[in-house]
Amino acid sequence: MKNNLLIALWFTLVTTVMFGVLYPLAITGLAQVLFPSRANGQLIERKRQIVGSRIIGQSFTGPGYFHSRPSSAGTGYDPTSSSGSNLGPTNKQLIERVRSDVQKLQSENPNVPVPVDLVTASGSGLDPNISPAAAEFQIPRVAHSRGMKEDDVRTLVQKHTDGRDLGFLGEPRVNVLELNLELDSLRTPL
């Protein structure tokens, strides 16, 4: 009995050290060597200051910026509270929020259908991307606010539109942070 207990304790200790310490350190070190940007969260720096991440959404509210999807993560875009709202399609709170968002967007761009991703949150609440349709919907507002031609803004949207991964996985998408940063580098909002 005593011998079996010692073997169990040693096995627990050895496997904890191997798989709880050594393996994570080895994988982290390997990731830092092979994929340093991805291992560190794909951070974007401007003037030696971190302004965001390519893989975590953030809120943009000014009229001269492309707006991200709504977020239900904490108080909005809180990476420590990543999750969906868990509100079902018949939930009154969700219906009222979506209805309010649709009315606000329709006043901004009348007679144009509102893309669904501008009024619905992603599963994580931190999606950094919008659909090309959502970006197209916002072009008139952004162009007007920045004193730019719509075609110039549309060209920037096309430049920041990524296609399907490997040609068939996922959907085309526009990274909001990268697009807004390029807009800021060209012209600040009026």
N, C-alpha and C positions, 0 to 999 in steps of 0.2 A: 504494500500500500504506500509506504513512504517513498519507495523507489519510483512508483508511478506518479506521485505528486511532484517529485523533483523533475522528472522528465517533462511533465505538463508545464511546470513553471519555466523551465529552460526553453521549451518550445515556444511558449508565449513571449518570452523576452527576446529570443532570436528573431522570430517573425515580426514582432513589433519594431525592432531596430531595422530589420531588412526592408519591410514594406511600409513602415511608418516614417522612417527617417532616410535611409540610404536611397531607396527607389525614388521618392519624390525629389531629393536633392539631385540625383543623376538626371532625371527627366527635366527638371528646371534648368540645370546647367546645359544640357543638350539643346533645349529650346532657346536659351540665351545665345548660344553659339550659332545655331543654324537659322533661327528666326527671331532675332532680337526685337524687331519692331512689333511683331505679333505677340511675342511673349510679354511685352510691356504695355499692351493695351492699345496699340496703334495710335499713339498720341500725336497730335498735330501741334507744332510749335510755330509761333510767329514772334520775331524779335526776341528770341531766347526765352519766351514765356509760353507755357502750355495753354492753349485756347480750347482744347476739347479732344475728343477721340473719334476716330472714323467709325467706331462700332457702337457708340452710345449716343443716343439722341439727346438734344437739348432744346430748350424753348427759345423761339424767336417770335417776338410779338409786334415789332415795328412794321409799318406799312412798306418800308423799303427792303424787307427781308422775306425770303420764302419761309413759310411757316411749316413746322413739323407736324406729324400726326399728334392728336391729343394723347396725353399720357395719364395713366391711372397708377403710376408707380409713386407711392407716397404722396407728397404734395405736388408731384409732377417732375418727371425726369430724375428721380432720386434713385441712384444705382443701388443703394442699400435696401430698397423696398421694391425691387423688380418683381412685378407680377401683373396679371390682368385684374380687371375690376371684379370678375366673377358675377357680373350682373347679367341676367338672362335677357333674351330678346323681348320679353313681355314686361320687364321691370320698368316701373313708371319713372324712376330717377334717370335711367339710361335713355328712355324715350324722350323725356323732356330735355335732357342735355343735347342729344343728337338733333332734336327739332330746333332748339335754340341756335346751335352751331350752323345748321343748314340755312336758317333765316338770315343769320349774320353774313354767311358767305354769299347767299343769293343777292343780298343788298350790295355787296361788293362787285359782283359780276352777274347782273340780271340775265335771265333767259339762257343761262348756260347750266347744264346739269352739274351738280356738285359731285366730284369723285368721292367714293365711299371712304377712302383712307384719310380724307381730311376731317371726317367726323367720327371715325372709330379708332379706338386705341389698339395697338398691337398686343399680342399675348404677353410680352414682357413689359410693355409700357415704355420701352427704351429704344424703339426702332429708330435708327438714324436716317432712314430712307423714306422717300415718298415715291409714288408711282409717277411715270412721265405725265399721265393725265392730270394728276394733282399739281405738278409743276406748271403745266400748260395753263391750268385754270388760274394760277396766281400771276402769270406773266404781265397782264395789263396793269395790275396794282403796283407791282414792283417797278416796272418800267416807268410808269407815271410818277411814282414817288422819287425815283432817282433821276428823272429827266433824261431817260434813255429811250432809244427806239425799241419797240417790242421785238423786232427781228434780231437786234443785237442781244437782248436778254434770252431770246429763244435759242440763239447759237450757243450761248453759255450753258443753257440747260442741256442741249444736245451733247455738248462736250463733257458734261458731268453725268450723263446717263450711261449706266453700266447695263450690258445685256444679260441674258441668262448665263449662268455659270455652265461651262462646258457646252454651251449652245442649246441646252435643253432643261437645265435645272433652275427652278425658281422663276422669278418674273423680272422684267427690266425695272431698274430703280435709279433714283437720283439721290445722291448723298447731300442732305440739306446743309450741313456745316461746311463742307468743301465748296459748294456753290455759293453760299453767302460770303465766305471768306474771299473768294475770287471777285465777287461783286464789290466788296469793300476795297479790294486792291485797285479796282478800276475807278470807282466813283462812290463817294459816300452819299447816303440818302439826303434829300433836300429837307 
